[in-house]
Amino acid sequence: MLSLSTADLSPVDLQQYLQYAIAPRPICFASTIDKAGQVNLSPFSFFNLFSTNPPLCIFSPARRVRDNTTKHTLENILEVPECVINIVNYAMVQQVSLASTEYDKNVNEFEKAGFTMLKSELVLPPRVAEAPVQLECTVREVIGLGENPGAGNLVLAEIKKIHIRKDILDSEGKIDQAKIDLVARLGGDWYCRVTPESLFQVKKPLVSKGIGVDALPAGVRNSYVLTGNDLGMLGNIEQMPAEEEIEDIRFHPGVKEILDATIGDTINRQRELHELAHELLGRGQAADALKIVLLEIW
């Protein structure tokens, strides 16, 4: 493993390692305005949701690594502490990238990137009409993290109003994760797209309390077949199955076939049972998978 001390790295190298590793990052497409009424529109990937009550996002217009200058977004927010955070999806990502160009202060990135300005209801900066979600925010505080190249400036933006395009909603009026078609930043020129094919669900253990991986026998924990994800699913089961349940799994068609074919062959029997358990876990049948891996150990 490569081990690096951040103090030994240049800001450029440090930025490269961190932005490639800490990813994907959601994109804050921020519209701001200065006291003279000049609008700015710029994307930031140092961004996330940090509180629900109060509803608070934080994004960071960091000092440029190249020349230590600050960005128009930061300058505008210090003059007019308001912004709109426009959420970026795939249909607009190329225009968003264009808006990141370092145009002069008197240039309106809405016009340069071909976006439509939509009047906000509570704040002065306009919204991006093409964005699937638009968050009107007031700025609570700006926290400067340093004066060196690459130093962040944390903008604490409190969400006051949410605008959501109706075509991304499900039948219950909630945002459909498969419809919003989000994109996120990776390192360098790389992005990623959240498509229905790339989505998967992991059930949160909010009410239940899993037995934990440490409760599994060593032969299961050290399996050459089961992956870390497999062990996590097994450890998330609330309780060990009863001995009778484990014995009953012998009559599962796949299990019975393995047992009949591996009489006297302990090593291959365990491997094949674990392979079957791995297959069942991939189909969400964790309870049966646990019984199978415990079968020859119990």
PALUM-235640 format. One record per residue: residue number from 1; residue in one letter; x, y, z of N, C-alpha, C in turn. Coordinates in steps of 0.02 Angstrom, whole numbers. Each point is the difference from the previous one (the first is absolute). Example, Ala and Ser with C-alpha at 12.3 -4.5 7.8 and 13.67 -1.06 7.14 Angstrom:
% residues 2
SITE    k  r    n.px    n.py    n.pz   ca.px   ca.py   ca.pz    c.px    c.py    c.pz
SITE    1  A     660    -284     390     -45      59       0      45      60       0
SITE    2  S     -18      53     -36      42      59       3     -39      55      37
% end
This chain:
% residues 298
SITE    k  r    n.px    n.py    n.pz   ca.px   ca.py   ca.pz    c.px    c.py    c.pz
SITE    1  M      42     -60       0     -42      60       0      44      62       0
SITE    2  L     -18      48     -43      36      64      -2     -23      44      57
SITE    3  S      46      23      42     -16      43      57      34      67     -10
SITE    4  L     -40      54       5      25      67     -15     -15      47      58
SITE    5  S      47      42      16     -11      53      48     -24      62     -38
SITE    6  T     -58      27      20     -27      58     -36      48      59       2
SITE    7  A      40       5      52      47      56       6      54      -3     -53
SITE    8  D      12     -59     -28      53      -8     -50     -25       9     -72
SITE    9  L     -65      10      -9     -29       5     -67     -12      73     -19
SITE   10  S       9      15     -63     -18      67     -25     -76       5      -1
SITE   11  P     -28      61       1     -73       7      -4     -29     -34     -62
SITE   12  V      36       2     -56     -26     -31     -61      -4     -76       8
SITE   13  D      54     -30      26      -1     -73      10     -51     -21      53
SITE   14  L      -5      39      53     -47     -15      53     -72       3     -27
SITE   15  Q     -14      50     -39     -66       7     -30     -16     -60     -45
SITE   16  Q      49     -22     -38     -11     -56     -45     -17     -64      39
SITE   17  Y      39     -15      51     -13     -60      39     -69       3      33
SITE   18  L     -15      56      32     -61       6      38     -62       0     -44
SITE   19  Q       2      36     -56     -60       4     -42     -14     -64     -37
SITE   20  Y      51     -40     -13     -11     -65     -30     -26     -50      51
SITE   21  A      23       6      62     -18     -49      52     -67      16      33
SITE   22  I     -12      64      15     -61      19      35     -53      17     -53
SITE   23  A     -33     -51     -24     -46       8     -57     -47     -61       0
SITE   24  P     -59       7     -31     -24      58     -37     -24      55      47
SITE   25  R       4      61     -24     -22      58      39     -59      33     -36
SITE   26  P     -55      15      36     -55      36     -31      22      70     -22
SITE   27  I     -36      28     -46      19      64     -29     -48      55      22
SITE   28  C      28      51      30     -38      61      17       8      49     -58
SITE   29  F     -53      11     -38       2      49     -54     -31      64      28
SITE   30  A      44      44      23     -21      58      41      -9      63     -42
SITE   31  S     -57      30       6     -11      66     -29       1      52      56
SITE   32  T      37      54     -12       8      53      50      -6      67     -35
SITE   33  I       0      53      39      -7      67     -28      39      50      44
SITE   34  D      30      51     -30      35      50      40     -45      60      12
SITE   35  K      25      50      36     -40      59      18     -22      40     -60
SITE   36  A      38      -5     -54     -16      37     -61     -51     -38     -44
SITE   37  G     -18     -61      21     -48     -39     -38      30     -45     -53
SITE   38  Q      67      -7       1      33     -44     -48      -5     -73      23
SITE   39  V     -27     -42     -43     -13     -71      17      61     -43     -17
SITE   40  N      12     -50      42      52     -50     -14     -29     -69       8
SITE   41  L      25     -47     -40     -23     -69       3      61     -45      -6
SITE   42  S      10     -44      51      61     -41       0     -11     -65      38
SITE   43  P      30     -55     -24      -7     -64      35      56     -12      51
SITE   44  F     -18     -37      53      48     -18      53     -14     -72      22
SITE   45  S      53     -40       3     -10     -69      22      20     -11      72
SITE   46  F      25      51      34       9      -4      72     -67      21      30
SITE   47  F     -46     -49       7     -70      17      14     -37     -60      28
SITE   48  N     -44      13      49     -44     -53      24     -53      29      48
SITE   49  L     -47     -44      18     -52      16      49      27     -18      69
SITE   50  F      -6      47      47      29     -12      67     -50       3      56
SITE   51  S     -61      22     -14     -50       4      53     -69       2     -32
SITE   52  T     -48     -33      33     -69       2     -23     -41      50      39
SITE   53  N      15       8      63     -37      48      43      49      38      44
SITE   54  P      24      59     -23     -21      36     -59      27     -32     -65
SITE   55  P     -34      11     -56      24     -28     -64      60      39     -24
SITE   56  L      58     -31       3      63      37     -11      46     -38     -47
SITE   57  C      21      34     -53      51     -26     -46      64      39      11
SITE   58  I      55     -31     -16      64      34       1      36     -12     -66
SITE   59  F      24      53     -30      44      -8     -58      60      45       9
SITE   60  S      52     -13     -38      63      35      12      31      26     -64
SITE   61  P      -5      66     -13      38      31     -54      73       9      23
SITE   62  A      40     -50     -12      69       0      25      43      50     -39
SITE   63  R      53      22      32      49      42     -36      31     -41     -56
SITE   64  R      13      31     -56      29     -36     -56      71     -24      18
SITE   65  V      13     -63     -14      66     -28      14      53      33     -43
SITE   66  R     -21      18     -60      48      27     -49      30      67      21
SITE   67  D     -43      46      22      26      68      14     -28      30      65
SITE   68  N     -36     -40      40     -24      21      65     -54      56      -3
SITE   69  T     -31       9     -57     -53      49      -5     -66     -29      24
SITE   70  T     -47      44      17     -67     -23      22     -49       5     -58
SITE   71  K     -57     -32       7     -48      -5     -54     -56      51       8
SITE   72  H     -31      17     -56     -53      51       1     -58     -22      44
SITE   73  T     -13     -65       4     -53     -24      44      11      21      71
SITE   74  L      60     -10      25      16      19      68      -6      76      10
SITE   75  E      27      38     -47      -4      73       5     -72      23       1
SITE   76  N     -42     -30     -41     -71      20      -2     -35     -16      66
SITE   77  I      13     -59      27     -34     -20      62      20      44      58
SITE   78  L      62      24       0      21      46      53     -35      68      -6
SITE   79  E     -23      17     -61     -37      62      -9     -75     -11       9
SITE   80  V     -27     -53     -29     -71     -16       5      -4     -73      24
SITE   81  P     -14     -11      64       3     -68      29     -60     -43     -18
SITE   82  E      -9     -13     -64     -53     -42     -25      26     -40     -60
SITE   83  C     -31     -56     -14      19     -40     -58     -56     -47     -18
SITE   84  V       3     -27     -60     -43     -55     -20      45     -59     -17
SITE   85  I     -13     -57      31      37     -60     -17     -43     -40     -49
SITE   86  N      23      -4     -61     -35     -35     -53      30     -69      -8
SITE   87  I     -41     -52       6      24     -68      -3      12     -20     -74
SITE   88  V      56     -34     -12      21     -14     -68     -18     -72     -20
SITE   89  N     -31      -8     -58     -12     -66     -28      36      -8     -67
SITE   90  Y      -7     -59     -29      40     -16     -59     -17      45     -60
SITE   91  A     -63      20      -5     -22      40     -58      34      69      -3
SITE   92  M      30      22      54      29      67       2      75       0      16
SITE   93  V      32     -58       6      67      -4      26      51      36     -45
SITE   94  Q      -8      -4     -66      48      33     -44      -5      76       6
SITE   95  Q     -60      25       8      -9      73      10      28      22      68
SITE   96  V      -9     -43      50      27      15      66      76       5      -3
SITE   97  S      32     -46     -36      72       3      -8      21      65     -35
SITE   98  L     -37      20     -50      14      63     -35      -4      59      47
SITE   99  A     -49      -2      46      -9      56      47      57       5      50
SITE  100  S      41     -53       6      57       2      46      59      39     -30
SITE  101  T      -5      20     -63      52      39     -32      11      65      40
SITE  102  E      62      20       7      15      60      40     -10      64     -42
SITE  103  Y     -63      16     -11     -17      61     -36      12      61      44
SITE  104  D       4      59     -31       8      62      38     -63      12      42
SITE  105  K       7      42      50     -55      11      48     -63      27     -33
SITE  106  N       8      39     -52     -59      31     -32     -34     -47     -50
SITE  107  V      21     -62      -4     -29     -48     -46     -52     -42      38
SITE  108  N     -59      -8     -30     -54     -40      29       5     -71     -25
SITE  109  E      17     -47      45       8     -70     -20     -66     -33     -21
SITE  110  F     -56      27      22     -65     -25     -25      -1       6     -77
SITE  111  E      21      57     -24      -2      13     -72      55     -40     -36
SITE  112  K      60      -2      28      55     -35     -31     -14     -75      -7
SITE  113  A     -30     -28      52     -13     -73       0     -68     -17     -29
SITE  114  G     -40      49     -16     -65     -13     -31     -55     -21      48
SITE  115  F       5      21      63     -52     -17      48     -53      56       5
SITE  116  T     -58     -18      26     -56      47       6      -4      26      71
SITE  117  M       2      66       9      -8      29      66     -73       0      20
SITE  118  L     -13     -25      59     -68      -4      27      -1      39      66
SITE  119  K     -45      47       5      -3      43      60     -13     -41      62
SITE  120  S      39      11      52     -11     -34      64     -56      35      38
SITE  121  E     -28     -35      48     -56      27      38      20      34      65
SITE  122  L      56     -23      30      20      26      65      68      35      -1
SITE  123  V      43     -16     -48      67      27      -1      13      36     -66
SITE  124  L      53      39      -2      15      40     -59      31     -39     -58
SITE  125  P      46     -47      12      29     -37     -57     -53     -40     -37
SITE  126  P       4      -3     -66     -49     -38     -38      14     -75       3
SITE  127  R     -51     -39     -16       6     -72      -4      18     -22     -71
SITE  128  V      25     -61      -7      12     -29     -66     -62     -40     -18
SITE  129  A     -37      23     -50     -64     -32     -17       9     -73     -20
SITE  130  E      57     -17     -30      11     -68     -23      17     -49      56
SITE  131  A      17      24      59      18     -45      55     -61     -36      26
SITE  132  P       5     -66      13     -58     -37      25     -21      19      71
SITE  133  V      47      25      39     -14      24      68      38      65      11
SITE  134  Q     -34      49      29      32      65      14     -13      18      74
SITE  135  L      52      17      35      -4      15      71      17      73      12
SITE  136  E     -50      38      21      12      70      17      28       3      71
SITE  137  C      56      33       8      36      -1      64      21      70      23
SITE  138  T       1       8      66      33      57      30      65     -26      31
SITE  139  V      51      42      -1      66     -21      26       6      20      73
SITE  140  R       7     -50      42       7      11      71      69      27      18
SITE  141  E      50     -30     -31      69      15      19      47     -23     -54
SITE  142  V      57      33      -6      54     -21     -44      61     -11      44
SITE  143  I      27     -60      -1      57     -16      43      61     -10     -44
SITE  144  G      47      45       3      62      -6     -37      47     -49      34
SITE  145  L      29     -45     -38      43     -52      29      74      14      -9
SITE  146  G      17      57     -28      71      16      -8      11      49     -57
SITE  147  E      62      22      -6      19      48     -52      44     -31     -54
SITE  148  N      13     -64       5      45     -32     -48     -38     -26     -61
SITE  149  P      35     -12     -55     -32     -29     -59     -36     -65      16
SITE  150  G     -63      -6     -22     -39     -59      13     -40       3      64
SITE  151  A       8      52      41     -37       5      63     -75      11     -15
SITE  152  G     -41     -35      37     -72       4     -11     -31      59      36
SITE  153  N     -60      17     -22     -43      50      33     -69     -31       7
SITE  154  L     -16     -23      60     -62     -36      10     -59      48       2
SITE  155  V     -45      -9     -48     -60      41      -3     -57     -41      31
SITE  156  L     -25      23      57     -55     -34      34     -65      29     -26
SITE  157  A     -33     -37     -44     -59      24     -35     -63     -33      28
SITE  158  E     -45      39      29     -62     -27      27     -54       1     -54
SITE  159  I     -29     -57     -12     -50      -7     -53     -67      28      24
SITE  160  K     -26      47     -37     -62      33      18     -59     -23     -43
SITE  161  K      14     -18     -61     -53     -23     -45      28     -51     -50
SITE  162  I     -39     -52     -13      20     -54     -46     -47       0     -59
SITE  163  H      28       0     -60     -39      -6     -61      19     -65     -34
SITE  164  I     -50     -42     -17      13     -66     -28     -41      -8     -64
SITE  165  R      34     -20     -53     -35     -11     -63     -45     -62       7
SITE  166  K     -61       5     -23     -49     -53      13      16     -66     -36
SITE  167  D      36       3     -56      12     -61     -37      50     -47      34
SITE  168  I      32      22      55      45     -45      35     -32     -29      63
SITE  169  L     -65      13       9     -36     -25      59     -31     -68     -14
SITE  170  D      -9     -39      55     -35     -64      -7     -74      10      14
SITE  171  S     -37     -54       4     -73       4       9     -20      29      68
SITE  172  E      47       1      48     -15      28      66      25      71       8
SITE  173  G      25      29     -55      24      69       4      70       7      29
SITE  174  K      37     -55       5      69       1      24      48      -4     -59
SITE  175  I      62      22      10      49      -4     -53      16     -73     -15
SITE  176  D      -5     -19     -63      17     -67     -23      74       0     -17
SITE  177  Q      39     -39      38      73       0      -9      20     -22     -71
SITE  178  A     -41     -41     -31      16     -24     -67     -16      52     -54
SITE  179  K     -45      48      15     -21      49     -50      43      62       0
SITE  180  I      30      18      56      35      65       4      64       1     -41
SITE  181  D      31     -59     -12      57      -6     -45      60      43      22
SITE  182  L      18      -6      62      53      42      29      69     -17     -29
SITE  183  V      44      50       2      71     -12     -15      41      24      59
SITE  184  A      61     -24       5      44      20      54      71       5     -26
SITE  185  R      41      38      36      70      11     -19      45     -53      29
SITE  186  L      48     -20     -40      55     -42      22      64      42      -5
SITE  187  G      57     -32     -10      62      37      -7      12      23     -71
SITE  188  G      39      53      -9      18      24     -66     -60      18     -42
SITE  189  D      -4     -28     -60     -56      13     -46     -56     -51       7
SITE  190  W       4     -43      50     -47     -55       5     -64      18      38
SITE  191  Y     -56     -26     -25     -65       5      32     -30     -70       4
SITE  192  C     -54      -8      38     -38     -62      -3     -75      18      -2
SITE  193  R     -39     -47     -26     -71      11     -10     -39     -53      39
SITE  194  V     -52      22      35     -41     -46      39     -58     -23     -44
SITE  195  T       7     -60     -27     -52     -28     -44     -38     -55      37
SITE  196  P     -59     -19     -25     -36     -55      33      42     -63       5
SITE  197  E      43     -12     -50      42     -60       0      53       2      55
SITE  198  S      21      60      19      53       6      50     -27       7      71
SITE  199  L     -66       4       8     -30       7      66      -7     -67      36
SITE  200  F      10       1      65     -15     -59      40     -19      24      70
SITE  201  Q     -36     -41      36     -24      19      67      35     -42      53
SITE  202  V      15      32      56      26     -34      59     -46      18      58
SITE  203  K     -33     -48      27     -48      13      54      35      27      61
SITE  204  K     -25      56      26      31      30      60     -22     -37      62
SITE  205  P      47     -17      45     -19     -33      63     -23      51      52
SITE  206  L     -56      33     -14     -23      53      44     -36     -27      62
SITE  207  V     -39     -53     -11     -39     -29      55      32     -65      24
SITE  208  S      22     -41     -47      30     -64      18      72       9      22
SITE  209  K      26     -51      34      70       0      22      31     -66     -23
SITE  210  G      43       4     -50      29     -60     -30      45     -37      48
SITE  211  I       9     -65     -13      42     -41      43      73      20      -6
SITE  212  G      19      30     -56      69      21     -11      43     -54     -32
SITE  213  V      49      20     -37      45     -47     -33      38     -42      53
SITE  214  D      14      31      57      38     -35      52     -38     -59      30
SITE  215  A     -66      -2     -11     -40     -56      26       2     -60     -47
SITE  216  L      26       9     -60       4     -55     -47      60     -45      17
SITE  217  P      -7     -65     -12      57     -45      13      61      18     -43
SITE  218  A      59     -17      25      62      17     -34       1     -27     -71
SITE  219  G     -29     -60     -11      -1     -29     -66     -41      40     -50
SITE  220  V     -47      39      25     -40      44     -43      36      66      -9
SITE  221  R      26      28      54      36      64      -4      60      -4     -46
SITE  222  N      34     -57       0      61      -8     -39     -11     -36     -66
SITE  223  S     -62      -1     -23     -17     -35     -62      39      28     -59
SITE  224  Y      21     -45     -45      33      22     -62     -52      20     -53
SITE  225  V     -62     -13      13     -54      14     -49     -39      63      19
SITE  226  L     -19       4      62     -43      56      22      39      65       1
SITE  227  T     -31      52     -25      32      66      -3     -15      40      63
SITE  228  G      32      57       6     -16      45      56     -72      22       0
SITE  229  N     -27      13     -60     -71      17      -5     -45     -58      23
SITE  230  D      20     -61     -18     -38     -59      22      -1      -4      76
SITE  231  L      58       9      30       4      -4      74     -41      56      32
SITE  232  G       1      59     -31     -40      55      26     -74     -16       0
SITE  233  M     -24     -32     -53     -71     -20      -3     -16     -54      51
SITE  234  L      44     -48       8     -11     -51      50       0      29      70
SITE  235  G      47      46      13       4      31      66     -57      47      15
SITE  236  N     -39      19     -51     -56      45      10     -64     -37      19
SITE  237  I       3     -67      -1     -58     -40      22      -8       6      75
SITE  238  E     -61       5      24     -13      17      70      17     -56      49
SITE  239  Q      -7     -63     -20      14     -54      46      22     -63     -37
SITE  240  M      38     -41      34      21     -63     -29     -61     -45      -9
SITE  241  P      -2     -39     -54     -56     -46      -9       4     -57      51
SITE  242  A     -58     -28      15      -3     -57      46      31     -61     -35
SITE  243  E      22     -48      42      32     -61     -27     -47     -37     -47
SITE  244  E     -65       0      16     -49     -34     -43      -4      34     -68
SITE  245  E       5      67      -2      -3      36     -63      61     -17     -43
SITE  246  I      58      -6      32      61     -16     -37      -5     -70     -28
SITE  247  E     -27     -46      38      -7     -70     -24     -50      -3     -58
SITE  248  D     -52      41       3     -51      -1     -53      27      24     -67
SITE  249  I      53      42       2      27      27     -63      33     -55     -41
SITE  250  R      13     -58      31      28     -57     -38     -45     -21     -57
SITE  251  F     -66      15       6     -48     -22     -50      -9      52     -56
SITE  252  H      35      57       7       1      48     -55      30     -35     -61
SITE  253  P     -32       5     -60      25     -38     -58      74       9     -14
SITE  254  G      24      62       1      70      14     -14      46     -29      53
SITE  255  V     -22       3      63      40     -26      55       4     -76      -4
SITE  256  K     -58     -32     -11      -1     -73      -3      45     -26     -56
SITE  257  E       0      34     -56      42     -20     -56      74       3      19
SITE  258  I      20      53      35      70       7      21      18     -54      51
SITE  259  L     -43     -11      48      14     -49      52       7     -70     -30
SITE  260  D     -43     -17     -47       3     -66     -31      63      -9     -42
SITE  261  A      23      55     -32      56      -4     -46      68       5      35
SITE  262  T       0      19      64      64      11      34       8     -43      63
SITE  263  I     -31     -56       0       8     -45      58      73     -18       9
SITE  264  G      27      12      59      70     -15      14      49      52     -25
SITE  265  D     -24      52     -32      43      53     -27     -15      66      36
SITE  266  T      26       7      59     -17      56      44      19      67     -31
SITE  267  I      59       4     -30      25      64     -27     -45      26     -56
SITE  268  N     -14     -43     -49     -42      21     -56     -72      12      22
SITE  269  R     -23     -37      50     -67      10      26      -8      70      28
SITE  270  Q      47      20      41      -5      67      29       4      54     -54
SITE  271  R      46     -10     -48       7      49     -53     -65       7     -40
SITE  272  E     -30     -56     -18     -61       2     -40     -59      28      40
SITE  273  L      -3     -16      63     -53      28      42       8      76       6
SITE  274  H      62      23       6      12      72       4     -16      34     -67
SITE  275  E      14     -34     -54     -16      28     -66     -76       7      -8
SITE  276  L     -37     -49      24     -73       4      -2     -25      56      45
SITE  277  A      30       6      59     -19      55      45      14      68     -31
SITE  278  H      57       5     -33      18      62     -35     -53      17     -53
SITE  279  E     -22     -50     -36     -51       9     -52     -66      24      31
SITE  280  L     -20     -32      56     -62      19      33       4      71      28
SITE  281  L      58      18      27       8      68      26      -8      51     -56
SITE  282  G      24     -16     -59      -9      44     -57     -72      10     -19
SITE  283  R     -43     -48      20     -71       6     -14     -39      24      61
SITE  284  G      36      20      52     -33      27      59     -26     -52      49
SITE  285  Q      20     -63      -8     -25     -53      44      50     -14      55
SITE  286  A      10      50      43      52      -4      51     -14     -54      53
SITE  287  A     -64      -7      20     -16     -48      53      18     -72     -21
SITE  288  D     -17     -18     -61      17     -68     -24      76      -6      -8
SITE  289  A      32      53     -23      73      -3      -8      35     -13      66
SITE  290  L     -24      31      53      30     -10      66      -8     -72      23
SITE  291  K     -59     -29     -11     -11     -70      19      47     -46     -38
SITE  292  I      12      16     -64      42     -43     -41      73       2      23
SITE  293  V      26      60      16      70       3      21      11     -28      69
SITE  294  L     -54      -4      39       6     -29      67     -11     -76       0
SITE  295  L     -23     -27     -56     -21     -69      -2      53     -50      22
SITE  296  E      59       4     -29      52     -49      15      40      19      63
SITE  297  I     -11      61      25      36      23      59     -40     -15      62
SITE  298  W     -65       7      -6     -45      -8      57       5     -70      29
% end
